[in-house]
Amino acid sequence: MFMTCDRCGYRGEGEEFRHIGNVMCCGPLVFRECPSCGNPVICDRQEMREDIENTAREISRRVEAALSSGDTTQAKTLLKDLSLLNQCLNSEALEEYIRSRRREIRRLERNSISP
């Protein structure tokens, strides 16, 4: 997710903007600090979540492509990334997907070793 500072116009990835705090105790808006000028910038958690979900979908497609080509090393790396994203999403369905793909990797690796 790209963010833009209202004061200086700096535009960058959301991760570049350090988290300062919440606008309200329970609301969806959070303050982030512009890395260029230090100005507080407001962003929406829902937008951030949507970006994470889109990234998770893209990584899942890449996992499937890696498994289709038999590249278990790449699939393992992508599943680690997906697992980290799921720490933010906390999705049971995604967790089950990760477990099933790991089982598939073990199966593929066993089959490639045995004669």
Backbone as a chain_set.jsonl record, in Angstrom:
{"seq": "MFMTCDRCGYRGEGEEFRHIGNVMCCGPLVFRECPSCGNPVICDRQEMREDIENTAREISRRVEAALSSGDTTQAKTLLKDLSLLNQCLNSEALEEYIRSRRREIRRLERNSISP", "coords": {"N": [[0.844, -1.168, 0.0], [0.664, 2.117, -0.941], [1.495, 5.253, 0.477], [0.913, 8.749, 0.958], [2.35, 11.732, 2.03], [0.683, 14.451, 3.485], [1.831, 16.908, 3.996], [4.562, 17.208, 2.897], [4.428, 15.786, 0.556], [5.729, 13.406, 0.112], [5.885, 10.14, -1.19], [5.463, 6.737, -0.615], [6.028, 3.227, 0.204], [3.803, 1.695, 2.571], [5.133, 0.473, 4.705], [7.344, 2.035, 5.111], [6.487, 4.173, 6.551], [6.516, 4.839, 9.819], [4.672, 3.368, 12.489], [2.689, 5.276, 14.614], [0.458, 5.533, 16.339], [-3.007, 4.989, 17.316], [-5.832, 6.707, 15.88], [-8.289, 6.869, 17.188], [-9.342, 5.0, 20.075], [-10.6, 2.537, 19.348], [-11.018, 2.63, 16.661], [-10.741, 2.341, 13.006], [-8.705, 3.855, 11.945], [-5.271, 4.827, 11.787], [-2.303, 6.505, 12.939], [0.603, 7.267, 11.111], [4.072, 7.952, 10.689], [5.595, 10.264, 8.538], [8.46, 9.434, 6.679], [10.057, 11.357, 5.601], [9.482, 14.063, 6.487], [8.429, 13.803, 9.035], [5.794, 14.291, 9.622], [2.56, 13.47, 10.941], [0.622, 10.979, 9.391], [-2.514, 9.875, 8.343], [-3.879, 6.643, 8.074], [-5.881, 3.913, 6.854], [-6.815, 0.969, 8.454], [-8.307, -1.057, 7.229], [-7.774, -0.767, 4.508], [-5.082, -1.44, 4.592], [-5.271, -4.107, 5.368], [-6.593, -5.192, 3.143], [-4.581, -4.907, 1.22], [-2.695, -6.704, 2.252], [-4.147, -9.082, 2.067], [-4.399, -9.261, -0.732], [-1.712, -9.563, -1.423], [-1.234, -12.021, -0.192], [-2.884, -13.673, -1.746], [-1.549, -13.505, -4.213], [0.934, -14.645, -3.552], [0.054, -17.208, -2.941], [-0.732, -18.093, -5.484], [1.774, -18.183, -6.662], [2.935, -20.184, -5.11], [1.445, -22.405, -5.938], [2.243, -22.49, -8.612], [4.966, -23.053, -8.289], [4.841, -25.578, -7.071], [3.601, -26.996, -9.131], [5.626, -27.057, -10.997], [7.407, -28.558, -9.634], [9.232, -27.382, -7.949], [10.148, -27.49, -4.98], [11.721, -26.172, -3.109], [11.432, -23.42, -3.662], [8.681, -23.261, -3.204], [8.58, -23.801, -0.446], [9.88, -21.533, 0.584], [8.113, -19.522, -0.23], [5.851, -20.306, 1.214], [6.714, -19.779, 3.802], [6.781, -16.992, 3.721], [4.072, -16.545, 3.316], [3.039, -17.572, 5.669], [4.023, -15.711, 7.501], [2.579, -13.447, 6.675], [0.08, -14.321, 7.395], [0.11, -14.038, 10.093], [-0.696, -11.472, 10.48], [-3.21, -11.511, 9.271], [-4.568, -13.639, 10.448], [-6.056, -15.914, 9.574], [-7.954, -18.797, 9.507], [-8.534, -20.409, 7.337], [-6.459, -19.797, 5.568], [-4.321, -20.708, 7.079], [-4.879, -23.45, 7.108], [-4.584, -23.95, 4.373], [-1.826, -23.474, 4.101], [-0.812, -25.53, 5.725], [-1.732, -27.767, 4.239], [-0.357, -27.451, 1.827], [2.25, -27.723, 2.725], [2.206, -30.396, 3.492], [1.878, -31.486, 0.963], [4.326, -30.77, -0.19], [6.089, -32.326, 1.376], [5.215, -34.865, 0.537], [5.871, -34.765, -2.193], [8.652, -34.536, -1.989], [9.3, -36.95, -0.711], [8.52, -38.765, -2.701], [10.329, -38.111, -4.706], [12.691, -38.986, -3.67], [12.441, -41.736, -3.118], [12.898, -44.85, -4.906]], "CA": [[0.0, 0.0, 0.0], [1.401, 3.365, -1.002], [0.965, 6.352, 1.266], [1.431, 10.057, 0.574], [2.333, 12.723, 3.105], [-0.082, 15.657, 3.151], [2.658, 18.109, 4.147], [5.695, 17.335, 1.967], [4.146, 15.081, -0.693], [6.497, 12.168, -0.007], [5.062, 8.966, -1.484], [6.249, 5.523, -0.433], [5.346, 2.036, 0.733], [3.295, 1.87, 3.925], [6.1, 0.018, 5.703], [8.307, 3.109, 5.344], [5.869, 5.103, 7.485], [6.515, 4.218, 11.149], [3.402, 3.42, 13.218], [2.738, 6.158, 15.785], [-0.621, 5.17, 17.249], [-4.367, 4.988, 16.774], [-6.541, 7.971, 15.911], [-9.199, 6.655, 18.318], [-8.972, 3.738, 20.728], [-11.14, 1.339, 18.701], [-11.336, 2.92, 15.266], [-9.922, 1.722, 11.963], [-7.674, 4.769, 11.468], [-4.03, 4.87, 12.557], [-1.308, 7.504, 12.558], [1.936, 6.812, 10.73], [4.959, 9.095, 10.568], [6.269, 10.42, 7.251], [9.907, 9.271, 6.857], [10.753, 12.519, 5.072], [9.331, 15.278, 7.288], [7.957, 13.494, 10.376], [4.382, 14.647, 9.759], [1.645, 12.331, 11.114], [-0.224, 10.677, 8.238], [-3.586, 8.957, 8.735], [-4.192, 5.577, 7.125], [-7.006, 3.051, 7.223], [-6.427, -0.436, 8.643], [-9.01, -1.906, 6.272], [-6.991, -0.722, 3.268], [-3.864, -2.203, 4.828], [-5.657, -5.519, 5.365], [-6.864, -5.567, 1.753], [-3.286, -5.069, 0.559], [-2.091, -7.946, 2.749], [-4.908, -10.185, 1.468], [-4.019, -9.347, -2.146], [-0.362, -10.131, -1.458], [-1.369, -13.443, 0.151], [-3.422, -14.363, -2.933], [-0.484, -13.585, -5.217], [1.913, -15.636, -3.085], [-0.589, -18.525, -3.092], [-0.617, -18.461, -6.91], [3.171, -18.53, -6.898], [3.142, -21.494, -4.472], [0.87, -23.414, -6.84], [3.112, -22.588, -9.793], [6.197, -23.736, -7.874], [4.521, -26.998, -6.881], [3.332, -27.583, -10.453], [6.902, -27.296, -11.677], [8.224, -29.432, -8.797], [10.226, -26.587, -7.227], [9.737, -27.502, -3.569], [12.505, -25.169, -2.38], [10.734, -22.143, -3.859], [7.381, -23.368, -2.534], [8.82, -23.674, 0.997], [10.19, -20.124, 0.85], [6.866, -18.763, -0.38], [4.972, -20.65, 2.33], [7.198, -19.036, 4.968], [6.273, -15.624, 3.545], [2.62, -16.606, 3.505], [2.813, -17.78, 7.099], [4.247, -14.411, 8.147], [1.419, -12.6, 6.368], [-1.082, -14.811, 8.131], [0.176, -13.52, 11.459], [-1.517, -10.248, 10.453], [-4.579, -11.825, 8.848], [-5.144, -14.599, 11.39], [-7.083, -16.638, 8.826], [-7.901, -20.26, 9.668], [-8.519, -21.001, 5.993], [-5.104, -19.653, 5.045], [-3.485, -21.618, 7.872], [-5.136, -24.805, 6.595], [-3.955, -23.997, 3.049], [-0.383, -23.597, 4.322], [-0.57, -26.915, 6.197], [-1.943, -28.733, 3.149], [0.735, -27.302, 0.862], [3.446, -28.315, 3.334], [2.046, -31.855, 3.351], [2.127, -31.778, -0.458], [5.777, -30.675, -0.391], [6.699, -33.541, 1.956], [4.868, -35.978, -0.342], [6.689, -34.637, -3.402], [10.048, -34.818, -1.65], [9.41, -38.41, -0.476], [8.426, -39.448, -3.995], [11.531, -37.881, -5.51], [13.796, -39.726, -3.053], [12.245, -43.19, -3.228], [13.074, -45.352, -6.287]], "C": [[0.892, 1.235, 0.0], [0.699, 4.425, -0.177], [1.619, 7.639, 0.784], [1.289, 11.012, 1.749], [1.591, 13.965, 2.635], [0.788, 16.908, 3.182], [3.714, 18.231, 3.049], [5.474, 16.622, 0.633], [4.927, 13.796, -0.888], [5.546, 10.998, -0.225], [5.948, 7.734, -1.366], [5.392, 4.384, 0.078], [4.916, 2.294, 2.172], [4.273, 1.472, 5.002], [7.132, 1.087, 6.026], [7.802, 4.09, 6.402], [5.718, 4.403, 8.842], [5.166, 4.416, 11.836], [3.577, 4.289, 14.452], [1.681, 5.744, 16.794], [-1.96, 5.214, 16.545], [-4.968, 6.38, 16.845], [-7.532, 7.958, 17.07], [-8.89, 5.275, 18.891], [-9.429, 2.507, 19.95], [-11.386, 1.522, 17.206], [-10.381, 2.283, 14.28], [-8.76, 2.598, 11.495], [-6.461, 4.766, 12.397], [-3.143, 6.004, 12.04], [-0.016, 6.803, 12.199], [2.772, 8.062, 10.493], [5.649, 9.111, 9.209], [7.775, 10.29, 7.456], [10.702, 10.491, 6.386], [10.691, 13.72, 6.017], [8.826, 15.032, 8.711], [6.502, 13.833, 10.631], [3.537, 13.393, 10.008], [0.723, 12.187, 9.897], [-1.256, 9.65, 8.684], [-3.766, 7.901, 7.657], [-5.258, 4.665, 7.718], [-6.538, 1.606, 7.318], [-7.085, -1.355, 7.626], [-8.27, -1.929, 4.933], [-5.717, -1.539, 3.412], [-4.168, -3.691, 4.778], [-5.92, -6.008, 3.939], [-5.568, -5.771, 0.983], [-2.619, -6.382, 0.969], [-2.811, -9.15, 2.148], [-4.552, -10.361, -0.005], [-2.625, -9.957, -2.297], [-0.409, -11.629, -1.159], [-1.915, -14.239, -1.036], [-2.341, -14.543, -4.005], [0.561, -14.623, -4.811], [1.336, -17.043, -3.222], [-0.517, -18.998, -4.539], [0.807, -18.889, -7.237], [3.529, -19.871, -6.261], [2.641, -22.588, -5.401], [1.737, -23.595, -8.08], [4.406, -23.33, -9.452], [5.957, -25.227, -7.691], [4.258, -27.691, -8.212], [4.619, -27.905, -11.191], [7.843, -28.171, -10.854], [9.297, -28.702, -8.008], [9.824, -26.457, -5.761], [10.501, -26.476, -2.736], [11.833, -23.803, -2.465], [9.393, -22.153, -3.132], [7.533, -23.212, -1.024], [9.071, -22.215, 1.376], [8.922, -19.278, 0.783], [5.897, -19.06, 0.764], [5.413, -19.979, 3.625], [6.686, -17.6, 4.912], [4.774, -15.565, 3.82], [2.269, -16.779, 4.98], [3.017, -16.475, 7.873], [3.072, -13.456, 7.894], [0.205, -13.029, 7.18], [-1.032, -14.424, 9.609], [-0.632, -12.226, 11.572], [-2.983, -10.576, 10.177], [-5.306, -12.733, 9.831], [-6.309, -15.375, 10.759], [-6.91, -18.149, 9.001], [-7.826, -20.95, 8.307], [-7.117, -20.924, 5.386], [-4.144, -20.571, 5.785], [-3.654, -23.058, 7.391], [-4.5, -24.982, 5.208], [-2.448, -24.218, 3.202], [-0.034, -25.012, 4.789], [-0.704, -27.922, 5.064], [-0.827, -28.651, 2.112], [2.04, -27.874, 1.427], [3.393, -29.833, 3.275], [2.353, -32.27, 1.911], [3.628, -31.733, -0.753], [6.471, -31.914, 0.167], [6.434, -34.752, 1.075], [5.735, -35.948, -1.601], [8.151, -34.985, -3.117], [10.261, -36.31, -1.377], [9.4, -39.164, -1.804], [9.666, -39.249, -4.848], [12.733, -38.644, -4.958], [13.65, -41.226, -3.281], [12.324, -43.633, -4.693], [11.792, -45.767, -6.951]], "O": [[1.773, 1.373, 0.849], [-0.529, 4.489, -0.135], [2.736, 7.625, 0.267], [0.235, 11.087, 2.381], [1.831, 14.47, 1.538], [0.509, 17.871, 2.467], [3.762, 19.241, 2.347], [6.236, 16.824, -0.313], [4.812, 13.155, -1.932], [4.531, 10.873, 0.461], [7.038, 7.682, -1.935], [4.202, 4.544, 0.347], [5.584, 3.024, 2.905], [4.269, 2.046, 6.091], [7.737, 1.057, 7.098], [8.595, 4.756, 7.067], [4.902, 3.495, 8.995], [4.586, 5.5, 11.773], [4.494, 4.076, 15.245], [1.977, 5.617, 17.982], [-2.04, 5.444, 15.339], [-4.659, 7.149, 17.755], [-7.61, 8.915, 17.84], [-8.232, 4.47, 18.232], [-8.699, 1.517, 19.903], [-11.923, 0.621, 16.561], [-9.338, 1.752, 14.662], [-7.914, 2.137, 10.728], [-6.595, 4.709, 13.619], [-3.221, 6.404, 10.878], [0.414, 5.871, 12.879], [2.238, 9.112, 10.136], [6.215, 8.108, 8.777], [8.329, 10.967, 8.323], [11.874, 10.642, 6.728], [11.718, 14.328, 6.317], [8.798, 15.962, 9.517], [6.023, 13.677, 11.754], [3.759, 12.364, 9.369], [0.124, 13.16, 9.44], [-0.91, 8.663, 9.332], [-3.803, 8.219, 6.468], [-5.496, 4.657, 8.925], [-5.937, 1.078, 6.382], [-6.477, -2.338, 7.202], [-8.153, -2.979, 4.3], [-5.312, -2.243, 2.487], [-3.397, -4.458, 4.201], [-5.514, -7.111, 3.574], [-5.461, -6.7, 0.181], [-2.048, -7.083, 0.134], [-2.17, -10.128, 1.761], [-4.415, -11.49, -0.476], [-2.389, -10.769, -3.192], [0.292, -12.414, -1.797], [-1.459, -15.352, -1.301], [-2.236, -15.602, -4.622], [1.021, -15.398, -5.65], [2.058, -17.973, -3.583], [-0.269, -20.177, -4.794], [1.023, -19.837, -7.992], [4.34, -20.618, -6.81], [3.33, -23.583, -5.626], [1.941, -24.716, -8.545], [4.884, -24.144, -10.243], [6.775, -26.047, -8.107], [4.648, -28.844, -8.402], [4.701, -28.895, -11.918], [8.943, -28.495, -11.302], [10.189, -29.341, -7.45], [9.241, -25.454, -5.349], [9.967, -25.966, -1.752], [11.685, -23.113, -1.457], [9.014, -21.159, -2.513], [6.705, -22.562, -0.386], [8.537, -21.724, 2.371], [8.69, -18.423, 1.638], [5.198, -18.161, 1.231], [4.574, -19.643, 4.461], [6.219, -17.056, 5.912], [4.283, -14.646, 4.475], [1.305, -16.191, 5.469], [2.261, -16.176, 8.797], [2.633, -12.747, 8.799], [-0.599, -12.197, 7.599], [-2.052, -14.484, 10.296], [-1.184, -11.922, 12.63], [-3.884, -9.988, 10.776], [-6.515, -12.609, 10.024], [-7.393, -15.475, 11.332], [-5.858, -18.706, 8.686], [-7.134, -21.957, 8.152], [-6.65, -21.878, 4.766], [-3.246, -21.151, 5.174], [-2.676, -23.797, 7.281], [-3.945, -26.038, 4.907], [-1.867, -25.054, 2.511], [0.925, -25.614, 4.304], [0.117, -28.83, 4.939], [-0.402, -29.675, 1.577], [2.841, -28.443, 0.686], [4.41, -30.486, 3.038], [3.01, -33.284, 1.677], [4.138, -32.576, -1.492], [7.34, -32.489, -0.488], [7.323, -35.582, 0.881], [6.265, -36.975, -2.024], [8.803, -35.652, -3.919], [11.285, -36.872, -1.765], [10.182, -40.094, -2.002], [10.022, -40.127, -5.634], [13.685, -38.918, -5.689], [14.624, -41.907, -3.602], [11.891, -42.92, -5.598], [11.805, -46.202, -8.102]]}, "num_chains": 1, "name": "protein.A"}
